Amino acid sequence: MGRVGIAIATGAVLIGVLGGCGQGTATAPGSSSTGPSAAPGKAPELTVHTISVKVRGGKASGDIGKVTVPLGSPVIISVSSDVADEIHVHGYERTVKVPAASTASIAFTANKPGTFDVELDNPKVALLQLQVA
């Protein structure tokens, strides 16, 4: 095939590819499509939700209270404590020991909807309520 034939074939391919541009799905008025997108055949990129809590003198600070994360998202709960204890995520039944004057983390996928208590076990110190929605 000569140069002219290659140029014509290349042009035809470009027209076919570019002809599909702008053919995406419509978005309803008043809504947005700002969520993560992925190439065809690839899973969308998920945001890891890191929750950080400090415990000093039996009092929690940081990301405490009700913390909401989307269903299916990866979660890391990181707790820094001045005393040795065990972090417990109820409902997911995840635990990890945190040494005194140190930090420990629990990582999991928030794949159960609901509200779950996160606490230190001995003595019971409420850290936060994880709301998965």
SETORVEX-179763 format. One record per atom (N, C-alpha, C, O): residue in one letter; y negated, x negated, z; residue number from 1; atom name. Coordinates in Angstrom, 2 decimals. Layout:
N
SITE, type, Y, X, Z, seq, atom
SITE, A, Y, X, Z, NUM, CA
...
This chain:
133
SITE, type, Y, X, Z, seq, atom
SITE, M, 1.18, -0.87, 0.00, 1, N
SITE, M, 0.00, 0.00, 0.00, 1, CA
SITE, M, -1.22, -0.90, 0.00, 1, C
SITE, M, -1.29, -1.86, 0.77, 1, O
SITE, G, -2.19, -0.59, -0.87, 2, N
SITE, G, -3.39, -1.40, -0.97, 2, CA
SITE, G, -4.39, -1.06, 0.13, 2, C
SITE, G, -4.16, -0.20, 0.97, 2, O
SITE, R, -5.51, -1.78, 0.09, 3, N
SITE, R, -6.56, -1.58, 1.10, 3, CA
SITE, R, -7.09, -0.15, 1.08, 3, C
SITE, R, -7.35, 0.43, 2.14, 3, O
SITE, V, -7.24, 0.42, -0.09, 4, N
SITE, V, -7.76, 1.78, -0.20, 4, CA
SITE, V, -6.77, 2.76, 0.43, 4, C
SITE, V, -7.17, 3.68, 1.14, 4, O
SITE, G, -5.49, 2.57, 0.18, 5, N
SITE, G, -4.47, 3.46, 0.76, 5, CA
SITE, G, -4.44, 3.35, 2.27, 5, C
SITE, G, -4.31, 4.36, 2.96, 5, O
SITE, I, -4.57, 2.14, 2.81, 6, N
SITE, I, -4.60, 1.95, 4.27, 6, CA
SITE, I, -5.83, 2.62, 4.86, 6, C
SITE, I, -5.74, 3.27, 5.90, 6, O
SITE, A, -6.97, 2.47, 4.21, 7, N
SITE, A, -8.20, 3.10, 4.71, 7, CA
SITE, A, -8.08, 4.61, 4.71, 7, C
SITE, A, -8.53, 5.27, 5.65, 7, O
SITE, I, -7.48, 5.19, 3.67, 8, N
SITE, I, -7.31, 6.64, 3.60, 8, CA
SITE, I, -6.35, 7.11, 4.69, 8, C
SITE, I, -6.60, 8.12, 5.35, 8, O
SITE, A, -5.25, 6.39, 4.89, 9, N
SITE, A, -4.26, 6.75, 5.91, 9, CA
SITE, A, -4.89, 6.66, 7.31, 9, C
SITE, A, -4.68, 7.54, 8.14, 9, O
SITE, T, -5.65, 5.60, 7.55, 10, N
SITE, T, -6.31, 5.43, 8.85, 10, CA
SITE, T, -7.31, 6.56, 9.08, 10, C
SITE, T, -7.39, 7.10, 10.18, 10, O
SITE, G, -8.06, 6.91, 8.07, 11, N
SITE, G, -9.02, 8.01, 8.19, 11, CA
SITE, G, -8.34, 9.32, 8.49, 11, C
SITE, G, -8.84, 10.10, 9.30, 11, O
SITE, A, -7.22, 9.58, 7.87, 12, N
SITE, A, -6.49, 10.82, 8.10, 12, CA
SITE, A, -5.98, 10.88, 9.54, 12, C
SITE, A, -6.03, 11.93, 10.17, 12, O
SITE, V, -5.49, 9.75, 10.05, 13, N
SITE, V, -5.02, 9.70, 11.44, 13, CA
SITE, V, -6.18, 9.96, 12.39, 13, C
SITE, V, -6.05, 10.74, 13.34, 13, O
SITE, L, -7.32, 9.32, 12.16, 14, N
SITE, L, -8.50, 9.51, 13.02, 14, CA
SITE, L, -8.97, 10.96, 13.00, 14, C
SITE, L, -9.32, 11.51, 14.04, 14, O
SITE, I, -8.98, 11.58, 11.83, 15, N
SITE, I, -9.39, 12.98, 11.74, 15, CA
SITE, I, -8.43, 13.85, 12.55, 15, C
SITE, I, -8.87, 14.77, 13.24, 15, O
SITE, G, -7.14, 13.58, 12.47, 16, N
SITE, G, -6.16, 14.34, 13.23, 16, CA
SITE, G, -6.34, 14.17, 14.73, 16, C
SITE, G, -6.25, 15.14, 15.48, 16, O
SITE, V, -6.59, 12.94, 15.17, 17, N
SITE, V, -6.76, 12.67, 16.60, 17, CA
SITE, V, -8.07, 13.27, 17.10, 17, C
SITE, V, -8.10, 13.96, 18.12, 17, O
SITE, L, -9.15, 13.00, 16.37, 18, N
SITE, L, -10.45, 13.49, 16.82, 18, CA
SITE, L, -10.60, 14.99, 16.65, 18, C
SITE, L, -11.42, 15.61, 17.33, 18, O
SITE, G, -9.83, 15.56, 15.79, 19, N
SITE, G, -9.88, 17.01, 15.60, 19, CA
SITE, G, -9.46, 17.76, 16.85, 19, C
SITE, G, -9.85, 18.91, 17.05, 19, O
SITE, G, -8.66, 17.12, 17.70, 20, N
SITE, G, -8.22, 17.75, 18.94, 20, CA
SITE, G, -9.22, 17.62, 20.07, 20, C
SITE, G, -9.05, 18.25, 21.11, 20, O
SITE, C, -10.26, 16.80, 19.89, 21, N
SITE, C, -11.24, 16.63, 20.96, 21, CA
SITE, C, -11.98, 17.92, 21.21, 21, C
SITE, C, -12.24, 18.69, 20.29, 21, O
SITE, G, -12.33, 18.16, 22.47, 22, N
SITE, G, -13.07, 19.36, 22.81, 22, CA
SITE, G, -12.20, 20.59, 22.93, 22, C
SITE, G, -12.71, 21.70, 23.07, 22, O
SITE, Q, -10.89, 20.43, 22.88, 23, N
SITE, Q, -10.00, 21.57, 22.93, 23, CA
SITE, Q, -9.42, 21.76, 24.33, 23, C
SITE, Q, -8.34, 22.35, 24.48, 23, O
SITE, G, -10.10, 21.28, 25.36, 24, N
SITE, G, -9.62, 21.40, 26.74, 24, CA
SITE, G, -9.65, 22.83, 27.22, 24, C
SITE, G, -10.07, 23.73, 26.49, 24, O
SITE, T, -9.20, 23.04, 28.44, 25, N
SITE, T, -9.20, 24.38, 29.00, 25, CA
SITE, T, -10.58, 24.75, 29.48, 25, C
SITE, T, -11.35, 23.90, 29.92, 25, O
SITE, A, -10.88, 26.02, 29.39, 26, N
SITE, A, -12.18, 26.51, 29.82, 26, CA
SITE, A, -12.22, 26.62, 31.34, 26, C
SITE, A, -11.20, 26.84, 31.98, 26, O
SITE, T, -13.42, 26.46, 31.89, 27, N
SITE, T, -13.62, 26.61, 33.33, 27, CA
SITE, T, -14.38, 27.89, 33.56, 27, C
SITE, T, -15.36, 28.17, 32.88, 27, O
SITE, A, -13.93, 28.67, 34.53, 28, N
SITE, A, -14.59, 29.94, 34.82, 28, CA
SITE, A, -16.02, 29.70, 35.26, 28, C
SITE, A, -16.30, 28.68, 35.90, 28, O
SITE, P, -16.95, 30.63, 34.95, 29, N
SITE, P, -18.33, 30.47, 35.38, 29, CA
SITE, P, -18.41, 30.35, 36.89, 29, C
SITE, P, -17.74, 31.09, 37.62, 29, O
SITE, G, -19.23, 29.40, 37.36, 30, N
SITE, G, -19.42, 29.23, 38.79, 30, CA
SITE, G, -18.38, 28.33, 39.43, 30, C
SITE, G, -18.48, 28.04, 40.62, 30, O
SITE, S, -17.38, 27.87, 38.67, 31, N
SITE, S, -16.39, 26.97, 39.24, 31, CA
SITE, S, -16.55, 25.60, 38.61, 31, C
SITE, S, -17.23, 25.45, 37.60, 31, O
SITE, S, -15.92, 24.61, 39.22, 32, N
SITE, S, -16.01, 23.27, 38.67, 32, CA
SITE, S, -14.63, 22.69, 38.53, 32, C
SITE, S, -13.67, 23.17, 39.14, 32, O
SITE, S, -14.53, 21.67, 37.74, 33, N
SITE, S, -13.26, 20.99, 37.56, 33, CA
SITE, S, -13.41, 19.54, 37.99, 33, C
SITE, S, -13.17, 18.62, 37.21, 33, O
SITE, T, -13.80, 19.34, 39.25, 34, N
SITE, T, -14.06, 18.00, 39.75, 34, CA
SITE, T, -12.86, 17.35, 40.40, 34, C
SITE, T, -12.99, 16.25, 40.94, 34, O
SITE, G, -11.70, 18.00, 40.38, 35, N
SITE, G, -10.51, 17.42, 40.98, 35, CA
SITE, G, -10.03, 16.23, 40.17, 35, C
SITE, G, -10.48, 16.01, 39.05, 35, O
SITE, P, -9.10, 15.46, 40.75, 36, N
SITE, P, -8.61, 14.30, 40.02, 36, CA
SITE, P, -7.85, 14.73, 38.78, 36, C
SITE, P, -7.17, 15.75, 38.77, 36, O
SITE, S, -7.98, 13.94, 37.73, 37, N
SITE, S, -7.25, 14.25, 36.52, 37, CA
SITE, S, -6.33, 13.09, 36.22, 37, C
SITE, S, -6.52, 11.98, 36.71, 37, O
SITE, A, -5.35, 13.36, 35.43, 38, N
SITE, A, -4.38, 12.32, 35.10, 38, CA
SITE, A, -4.06, 12.40, 33.62, 38, C
SITE, A, -4.24, 13.44, 32.99, 38, O
SITE, A, -3.59, 11.29, 33.09, 39, N
SITE, A, -3.15, 11.27, 31.71, 39, CA
SITE, A, -1.90, 12.13, 31.61, 39, C
SITE, A, -1.17, 12.29, 32.58, 39, O
SITE, P, -1.66, 12.68, 30.43, 40, N
SITE, P, -0.45, 13.51, 30.27, 40, CA
SITE, P, 0.80, 12.72, 30.69, 40, C
SITE, P, 0.97, 11.56, 30.32, 40, O
SITE, G, 1.66, 13.38, 31.45, 41, N
SITE, G, 2.89, 12.75, 31.89, 41, CA
SITE, G, 2.77, 11.96, 33.18, 41, C
SITE, G, 3.77, 11.47, 33.69, 41, O
SITE, K, 1.57, 11.83, 33.71, 42, N
SITE, K, 1.37, 11.10, 34.96, 42, CA
SITE, K, 0.90, 12.06, 36.04, 42, C
SITE, K, 0.15, 13.00, 35.76, 42, O
SITE, A, 1.33, 11.83, 37.27, 43, N
SITE, A, 0.89, 12.66, 38.39, 43, CA
SITE, A, -0.57, 12.34, 38.71, 43, C
SITE, A, -1.00, 11.20, 38.54, 43, O
SITE, P, -1.34, 13.35, 39.18, 44, N
SITE, P, -2.72, 13.08, 39.54, 44, CA
SITE, P, -2.77, 12.13, 40.73, 44, C
SITE, P, -1.87, 12.11, 41.57, 44, O
SITE, E, -3.82, 11.34, 40.80, 45, N
SITE, E, -4.01, 10.39, 41.89, 45, CA
SITE, E, -4.38, 11.17, 43.15, 45, C
SITE, E, -5.28, 12.01, 43.12, 45, O
SITE, L, -3.68, 10.90, 44.26, 46, N
SITE, L, -3.95, 11.59, 45.51, 46, CA
SITE, L, -4.84, 10.75, 46.41, 46, C
SITE, L, -4.73, 9.53, 46.44, 46, O
SITE, T, -5.72, 11.42, 47.13, 47, N
SITE, T, -6.58, 10.75, 48.09, 47, CA
SITE, T, -5.85, 10.63, 49.41, 47, C
SITE, T, -5.32, 11.62, 49.92, 47, O
SITE, V, -5.81, 9.43, 49.96, 48, N
SITE, V, -5.21, 9.21, 51.27, 48, CA
SITE, V, -6.26, 9.57, 52.32, 48, C
SITE, V, -7.38, 9.06, 52.29, 48, O
SITE, H, -5.88, 10.45, 53.25, 49, N
SITE, H, -6.79, 10.87, 54.31, 49, CA
SITE, H, -6.49, 10.05, 55.56, 49, C
SITE, H, -5.44, 10.22, 56.19, 49, O
SITE, T, -7.42, 9.15, 55.91, 50, N
SITE, T, -7.25, 8.32, 57.09, 50, CA
SITE, T, -8.05, 8.92, 58.24, 50, C
SITE, T, -9.25, 9.15, 58.12, 50, O
SITE, I, -7.35, 9.16, 59.34, 51, N
SITE, I, -7.96, 9.76, 60.54, 51, CA
SITE, I, -7.92, 8.69, 61.62, 51, C
SITE, I, -6.84, 8.20, 61.96, 51, O
SITE, S, -9.08, 8.34, 62.17, 52, N
SITE, S, -9.16, 7.27, 63.17, 52, CA
SITE, S, -9.64, 7.82, 64.50, 52, C
SITE, S, -10.64, 8.53, 64.58, 52, O
SITE, V, -8.88, 7.48, 65.56, 53, N
SITE, V, -9.20, 7.94, 66.91, 53, CA
SITE, V, -9.15, 6.75, 67.86, 53, C
SITE, V, -8.28, 5.88, 67.73, 53, O
SITE, K, -10.09, 6.70, 68.80, 54, N
SITE, K, -10.09, 5.71, 69.86, 54, CA
SITE, K, -9.89, 6.43, 71.19, 54, C
SITE, K, -10.48, 7.48, 71.42, 54, O
SITE, V, -9.05, 5.85, 72.05, 55, N
SITE, V, -8.84, 6.41, 73.39, 55, CA
SITE, V, -9.21, 5.34, 74.40, 55, C
SITE, V, -8.65, 4.24, 74.41, 55, O
SITE, R, -10.18, 5.68, 75.26, 56, N
SITE, R, -10.65, 4.78, 76.32, 56, CA
SITE, R, -10.78, 5.59, 77.60, 56, C
SITE, R, -11.46, 6.62, 77.61, 56, O
SITE, G, -10.15, 5.15, 78.66, 57, N
SITE, G, -10.25, 5.85, 79.94, 57, CA
SITE, G, -9.75, 7.28, 79.88, 57, C
SITE, G, -10.27, 8.15, 80.59, 57, O
SITE, G, -8.75, 7.54, 79.05, 58, N
SITE, G, -8.18, 8.89, 78.94, 58, CA
SITE, G, -9.00, 9.86, 78.11, 58, C
SITE, G, -8.68, 11.04, 78.06, 58, O
SITE, K, -10.05, 9.38, 77.44, 59, N
SITE, K, -10.91, 10.23, 76.60, 59, CA
SITE, K, -10.83, 9.78, 75.15, 59, C
SITE, K, -10.93, 8.60, 74.84, 59, O
SITE, A, -10.65, 10.75, 74.26, 60, N
SITE, A, -10.56, 10.48, 72.83, 60, CA
SITE, A, -11.93, 10.60, 72.17, 60, C
SITE, A, -12.75, 11.45, 72.55, 60, O
SITE, S, -12.17, 9.74, 71.17, 61, N
SITE, S, -13.39, 9.82, 70.37, 61, CA
SITE, S, -13.04, 9.47, 68.92, 61, C
SITE, S, -11.96, 8.95, 68.64, 61, O
SITE, G, -13.95, 9.75, 68.04, 62, N
SITE, G, -13.71, 9.49, 66.61, 62, CA
SITE, G, -13.42, 10.79, 65.89, 62, C
SITE, G, -14.12, 11.79, 66.09, 62, O
SITE, D, -12.39, 10.78, 65.06, 63, N
SITE, D, -12.01, 11.97, 64.28, 63, CA
SITE, D, -11.18, 12.90, 65.17, 63, C
SITE, D, -9.96, 12.96, 65.05, 63, O
SITE, I, -11.87, 13.62, 66.05, 64, N
SITE, I, -11.18, 14.52, 66.98, 64, CA
SITE, I, -11.56, 15.96, 66.65, 64, C
SITE, I, -12.35, 16.21, 65.73, 64, O
SITE, G, -11.01, 16.91, 67.39, 65, N
SITE, G, -11.25, 18.32, 67.09, 65, CA
SITE, G, -10.30, 18.76, 66.00, 65, C
SITE, G, -9.17, 18.28, 65.95, 65, O
SITE, K, -10.74, 19.66, 65.13, 66, N
SITE, K, -9.89, 20.14, 64.04, 66, CA
SITE, K, -10.22, 19.33, 62.79, 66, C
SITE, K, -11.37, 19.31, 62.33, 66, O
SITE, V, -9.22, 18.67, 62.24, 67, N
SITE, V, -9.38, 17.86, 61.04, 67, CA
SITE, V, -8.52, 18.51, 59.95, 67, C
SITE, V, -7.32, 18.67, 60.11, 67, O
SITE, T, -9.17, 18.87, 58.83, 68, N
SITE, T, -8.48, 19.56, 57.75, 68, CA
SITE, T, -8.15, 18.60, 56.62, 68, C
SITE, T, -8.99, 17.81, 56.19, 68, O
SITE, V, -6.91, 18.69, 56.13, 69, N
SITE, V, -6.47, 17.91, 54.96, 69, CA
SITE, V, -5.77, 18.86, 54.00, 69, C
SITE, V, -5.19, 19.86, 54.43, 69, O
SITE, P, -5.82, 18.57, 52.71, 70, N
SITE, P, -5.14, 19.43, 51.73, 70, CA
SITE, P, -3.62, 19.30, 51.81, 70, C
SITE, P, -3.09, 18.22, 52.07, 70, O
SITE, L, -2.95, 20.39, 51.58, 71, N
SITE, L, -1.49, 20.41, 51.52, 71, CA
SITE, L, -1.01, 19.43, 50.45, 71, C
SITE, L, -1.53, 19.41, 49.34, 71, O
SITE, G, -0.03, 18.63, 50.80, 72, N
SITE, G, 0.54, 17.67, 49.87, 72, CA
SITE, G, -0.14, 16.32, 49.85, 72, C
SITE, G, 0.29, 15.43, 49.10, 72, O
SITE, S, -1.18, 16.13, 50.65, 73, N
SITE, S, -1.89, 14.86, 50.62, 73, CA
SITE, S, -1.30, 13.85, 51.60, 73, C
SITE, S, -0.77, 14.22, 52.65, 73, O
SITE, P, -1.39, 12.56, 51.26, 74, N
SITE, P, -0.96, 11.53, 52.18, 74, CA
SITE, P, -1.95, 11.40, 53.33, 74, C
SITE, P, -3.17, 11.46, 53.13, 74, O
SITE, V, -1.42, 11.22, 54.55, 75, N
SITE, V, -2.26, 11.14, 55.75, 75, CA
SITE, V, -1.87, 9.89, 56.54, 75, C
SITE, V, -0.69, 9.57, 56.66, 75, O
SITE, I, -2.87, 9.20, 57.07, 76, N
SITE, I, -2.64, 8.11, 58.01, 76, CA
SITE, I, -3.45, 8.43, 59.25, 76, C
SITE, I, -4.67, 8.58, 59.19, 76, O
SITE, I, -2.77, 8.54, 60.39, 77, N
SITE, I, -3.45, 8.75, 61.67, 77, CA
SITE, I, -3.37, 7.42, 62.41, 77, C
SITE, I, -2.29, 6.94, 62.73, 77, O
SITE, S, -4.53, 6.84, 62.66, 78, N
SITE, S, -4.63, 5.54, 63.31, 78, CA
SITE, S, -5.27, 5.72, 64.68, 78, C
SITE, S, -6.37, 6.28, 64.79, 78, O
SITE, V, -4.58, 5.26, 65.73, 79, N
SITE, V, -5.07, 5.44, 67.10, 79, CA
SITE, V, -5.16, 4.10, 67.79, 79, C
SITE, V, -4.20, 3.33, 67.83, 79, O
SITE, S, -6.34, 3.83, 68.32, 80, N
SITE, S, -6.59, 2.64, 69.14, 80, CA
SITE, S, -6.62, 3.12, 70.59, 80, C
SITE, S, -7.34, 4.06, 70.91, 80, O
SITE, S, -5.84, 2.46, 71.47, 81, N
SITE, S, -5.76, 2.90, 72.86, 81, CA
SITE, S, -5.92, 1.73, 73.81, 81, C
SITE, S, -5.48, 0.62, 73.52, 81, O
SITE, D, -6.55, 2.00, 74.95, 82, N
SITE, D, -6.69, 0.96, 75.97, 82, CA
SITE, D, -5.46, 0.87, 76.87, 82, C
SITE, D, -5.35, -0.06, 77.67, 82, O
SITE, V, -4.53, 1.84, 76.77, 83, N
SITE, V, -3.29, 1.82, 77.54, 83, CA
SITE, V, -2.10, 2.00, 76.61, 83, C
SITE, V, -2.24, 2.59, 75.53, 83, O
SITE, A, -0.94, 1.51, 77.00, 84, N
SITE, A, 0.28, 1.72, 76.21, 84, CA
SITE, A, 0.67, 3.19, 76.28, 84, C
SITE, A, 0.63, 3.80, 77.35, 84, O
SITE, D, 1.05, 3.75, 75.15, 85, N
SITE, D, 1.42, 5.17, 75.10, 85, CA
SITE, D, 2.19, 5.43, 73.82, 85, C
SITE, D, 2.55, 4.50, 73.10, 85, O
SITE, E, 2.45, 6.70, 73.55, 86, N
SITE, E, 3.13, 7.11, 72.33, 86, CA
SITE, E, 2.32, 8.21, 71.66, 86, C
SITE, E, 1.95, 9.20, 72.29, 86, O
SITE, I, 2.04, 8.02, 70.37, 87, N
SITE, I, 1.33, 9.02, 69.57, 87, CA
SITE, I, 2.37, 10.01, 69.04, 87, C
SITE, I, 3.43, 9.60, 68.57, 87, O
SITE, H, 2.07, 11.30, 69.12, 88, N
SITE, H, 3.01, 12.33, 68.67, 88, CA
SITE, H, 2.27, 13.33, 67.78, 88, C
SITE, H, 1.26, 13.89, 68.18, 88, O
SITE, V, 2.81, 13.54, 66.58, 89, N
SITE, V, 2.30, 14.56, 65.67, 89, CA
SITE, V, 3.29, 15.72, 65.73, 89, C
SITE, V, 4.37, 15.65, 65.15, 89, O
SITE, H, 2.91, 16.79, 66.44, 90, N
SITE, H, 3.79, 17.96, 66.58, 90, CA
SITE, H, 3.96, 18.65, 65.23, 90, C
SITE, H, 3.08, 18.58, 64.38, 90, O
SITE, G, 5.09, 19.29, 65.04, 91, N
SITE, G, 5.37, 20.00, 63.79, 91, CA
SITE, G, 5.95, 19.10, 62.73, 91, C
SITE, G, 6.82, 19.52, 61.97, 91, O
SITE, Y, 5.48, 17.87, 62.66, 92, N
SITE, Y, 6.04, 16.88, 61.75, 92, CA
SITE, Y, 7.02, 15.97, 62.50, 92, C
SITE, Y, 7.76, 15.21, 61.89, 92, O
SITE, E, 7.00, 16.07, 63.82, 93, N
SITE, E, 7.86, 15.29, 64.71, 93, CA
SITE, E, 7.83, 13.80, 64.36, 93, C
SITE, E, 8.86, 13.15, 64.21, 93, O
SITE, R, 6.62, 13.31, 64.24, 94, N
SITE, R, 6.39, 11.88, 64.00, 94, CA
SITE, R, 5.86, 11.27, 65.29, 94, C
SITE, R, 4.96, 11.83, 65.92, 94, O
SITE, T, 6.41, 10.13, 65.68, 95, N
SITE, T, 5.94, 9.43, 66.87, 95, CA
SITE, T, 5.87, 7.93, 66.57, 95, C
SITE, T, 6.59, 7.42, 65.72, 95, O
SITE, V, 5.00, 7.26, 67.30, 96, N
SITE, V, 4.92, 5.80, 67.23, 96, CA
SITE, V, 4.33, 5.32, 68.55, 96, C
SITE, V, 3.43, 5.94, 69.11, 96, O
SITE, K, 4.84, 4.19, 69.02, 97, N
SITE, K, 4.31, 3.59, 70.25, 97, CA
SITE, K, 3.06, 2.79, 69.91, 97, C
SITE, K, 3.01, 2.09, 68.90, 97, O
SITE, V, 2.07, 2.92, 70.78, 98, N
SITE, V, 0.86, 2.11, 70.65, 98, CA
SITE, V, 0.79, 1.21, 71.89, 98, C
SITE, V, 0.73, 1.72, 73.01, 98, O
SITE, P, 0.77, -0.10, 71.70, 99, N
SITE, P, 0.66, -1.01, 72.83, 99, CA
SITE, P, -0.74, -0.94, 73.45, 99, C
SITE, P, -1.70, -0.53, 72.79, 99, O
SITE, A, -0.86, -1.35, 74.71, 100, N
SITE, A, -2.17, -1.37, 75.37, 100, CA
SITE, A, -3.13, -2.28, 74.61, 100, C
SITE, A, -2.74, -3.33, 74.09, 100, O
SITE, A, -4.38, -1.86, 74.55, 101, N
SITE, A, -5.44, -2.61, 73.87, 101, CA
SITE, A, -5.08, -2.94, 72.42, 101, C
SITE, A, -5.34, -4.04, 71.94, 101, O
SITE, S, -4.47, -1.98, 71.74, 102, N
SITE, S, -4.03, -2.19, 70.37, 102, CA
SITE, S, -4.21, -0.91, 69.55, 102, C
SITE, S, -4.70, 0.10, 70.05, 102, O
SITE, T, -3.80, -0.98, 68.30, 103, N
SITE, T, -3.88, 0.16, 67.38, 103, CA
SITE, T, -2.52, 0.37, 66.73, 103, C
SITE, T, -1.83, -0.59, 66.38, 103, O
SITE, A, -2.13, 1.62, 66.58, 104, N
SITE, A, -0.91, 1.98, 65.87, 104, CA
SITE, A, -1.23, 3.11, 64.91, 104, C
SITE, A, -2.18, 3.86, 65.11, 104, O
SITE, S, -0.42, 3.24, 63.86, 105, N
SITE, S, -0.65, 4.26, 62.84, 105, CA
SITE, S, 0.62, 5.00, 62.49, 105, C
SITE, S, 1.72, 4.45, 62.56, 105, O
SITE, I, 0.44, 6.26, 62.12, 106, N
SITE, I, 1.53, 7.10, 61.61, 106, CA
SITE, I, 1.12, 7.52, 60.21, 106, C
SITE, I, 0.01, 8.04, 60.01, 106, O
SITE, A, 2.00, 7.31, 59.24, 107, N
SITE, A, 1.72, 7.70, 57.85, 107, CA
SITE, A, 2.77, 8.71, 57.41, 107, C
SITE, A, 3.96, 8.53, 57.66, 107, O
SITE, F, 2.32, 9.78, 56.75, 108, N
SITE, F, 3.22, 10.81, 56.26, 108, CA
SITE, F, 2.50, 11.65, 55.20, 108, C
SITE, F, 1.29, 11.52, 55.01, 108, O
SITE, T, 3.26, 12.50, 54.53, 109, N
SITE, T, 2.69, 13.44, 53.57, 109, CA
SITE, T, 2.55, 14.79, 54.26, 109, C
SITE, T, 3.51, 15.30, 54.83, 109, O
SITE, A, 1.36, 15.36, 54.20, 110, N
SITE, A, 1.08, 16.66, 54.83, 110, CA
SITE, A, 1.65, 17.77, 53.95, 110, C
SITE, A, 0.93, 18.42, 53.20, 110, O
SITE, N, 2.97, 17.98, 54.06, 111, N
SITE, N, 3.64, 18.94, 53.17, 111, CA
SITE, N, 4.03, 20.23, 53.86, 111, C
SITE, N, 4.76, 21.04, 53.29, 111, O
SITE, K, 3.56, 20.45, 55.10, 112, N
SITE, K, 3.79, 21.71, 55.81, 112, CA
SITE, K, 2.44, 22.33, 56.13, 112, C
SITE, K, 1.63, 21.70, 56.82, 112, O
SITE, P, 2.17, 23.55, 55.66, 113, N
SITE, P, 0.89, 24.17, 55.99, 113, CA
SITE, P, 0.87, 24.63, 57.45, 113, C
SITE, P, 1.91, 24.99, 58.01, 113, O
SITE, G, -0.30, 24.61, 58.05, 114, N
SITE, G, -0.45, 25.08, 59.42, 114, CA
SITE, G, -1.37, 24.17, 60.20, 114, C
SITE, G, -2.02, 23.28, 59.64, 114, O
SITE, T, -1.42, 24.39, 61.52, 115, N
SITE, T, -2.23, 23.59, 62.42, 115, CA
SITE, T, -1.31, 22.91, 63.42, 115, C
SITE, T, -0.49, 23.56, 64.06, 115, O
SITE, F, -1.45, 21.59, 63.54, 116, N
SITE, F, -0.53, 20.78, 64.33, 116, CA
SITE, F, -1.29, 19.91, 65.33, 116, C
SITE, F, -2.27, 19.26, 64.97, 116, O
SITE, D, -0.84, 19.91, 66.59, 117, N
SITE, D, -1.45, 19.09, 67.61, 117, CA
SITE, D, -1.02, 17.64, 67.45, 117, C
SITE, D, 0.13, 17.36, 67.13, 117, O
SITE, V, -1.97, 16.74, 67.67, 118, N
SITE, V, -1.69, 15.30, 67.72, 118, CA
SITE, V, -2.16, 14.84, 69.07, 118, C
SITE, V, -3.30, 15.09, 69.45, 118, O
SITE, E, -1.28, 14.15, 69.81, 119, N
SITE, E, -1.62, 13.76, 71.18, 119, CA
SITE, E, -0.96, 12.45, 71.57, 119, C
SITE, E, -0.03, 11.98, 70.92, 119, O
SITE, L, -1.47, 11.89, 72.66, 120, N
SITE, L, -0.77, 10.82, 73.35, 120, CA
SITE, L, 0.13, 11.51, 74.36, 120, C
SITE, L, -0.27, 12.51, 74.96, 120, O
SITE, D, 1.34, 11.01, 74.55, 121, N
SITE, D, 2.32, 11.72, 75.37, 121, CA
SITE, D, 2.22, 11.49, 76.87, 121, C
SITE, D, 2.46, 12.42, 77.64, 121, O
SITE, N, 1.89, 10.28, 77.33, 122, N
SITE, N, 1.93, 9.99, 78.77, 122, CA
SITE, N, 0.65, 9.35, 79.27, 122, C
SITE, N, 0.47, 8.16, 78.99, 122, O
SITE, P, -0.21, 9.99, 79.94, 123, N
SITE, P, -0.22, 11.43, 80.17, 123, CA
SITE, P, -0.68, 12.15, 78.91, 123, C
SITE, P, -1.19, 11.52, 77.99, 123, O
SITE, K, -0.50, 13.44, 78.87, 124, N
SITE, K, -0.87, 14.22, 77.69, 124, CA
SITE, K, -2.38, 14.12, 77.47, 124, C
SITE, K, -3.17, 14.58, 78.29, 124, O
SITE, V, -2.76, 13.52, 76.35, 125, N
SITE, V, -4.16, 13.43, 75.95, 125, CA
SITE, V, -4.26, 14.00, 74.54, 125, C
SITE, V, -3.73, 13.42, 73.59, 125, O
SITE, A, -4.93, 15.14, 74.41, 126, N
SITE, A, -5.10, 15.76, 73.09, 126, CA
SITE, A, -6.04, 14.89, 72.26, 126, C
SITE, A, -7.13, 14.54, 72.71, 126, O
SITE, L, -5.61, 14.56, 71.05, 127, N
SITE, L, -6.43, 13.74, 70.16, 127, CA
SITE, L, -7.14, 14.60, 69.13, 127, C
SITE, L, -8.35, 14.49, 68.94, 127, O
SITE, L, -6.38, 15.47, 68.46, 128, N
SITE, L, -6.96, 16.32, 67.42, 128, CA
SITE, L, -5.97, 17.40, 67.04, 128, C
SITE, L, -4.80, 17.37, 67.44, 128, O
SITE, Q, -6.44, 18.35, 66.26, 129, N
SITE, Q, -5.58, 19.34, 65.62, 129, CA
SITE, Q, -5.66, 19.09, 64.13, 129, C
SITE, Q, -6.74, 19.14, 63.54, 129, O
SITE, L, -4.52, 18.82, 63.53, 130, N
SITE, L, -4.44, 18.59, 62.10, 130, CA
SITE, L, -4.19, 19.92, 61.41, 130, C
SITE, L, -3.15, 20.55, 61.61, 130, O
SITE, Q, -5.16, 20.35, 60.60, 131, N
SITE, Q, -5.01, 21.60, 59.86, 131, CA
SITE, Q, -4.67, 21.24, 58.42, 131, C
SITE, Q, -5.45, 20.58, 57.74, 131, O
SITE, V, -3.51, 21.68, 57.97, 132, N
SITE, V, -3.04, 21.41, 56.62, 132, CA
SITE, V, -3.14, 22.72, 55.83, 132, C
SITE, V, -2.46, 23.69, 56.14, 132, O
SITE, A, -4.00, 22.72, 54.81, 133, N
SITE, A, -4.23, 23.94, 54.03, 133, CA
SITE, A, -4.30, 23.63, 52.55, 133, C
SITE, A, -4.49, 24.54, 51.74, 133, O
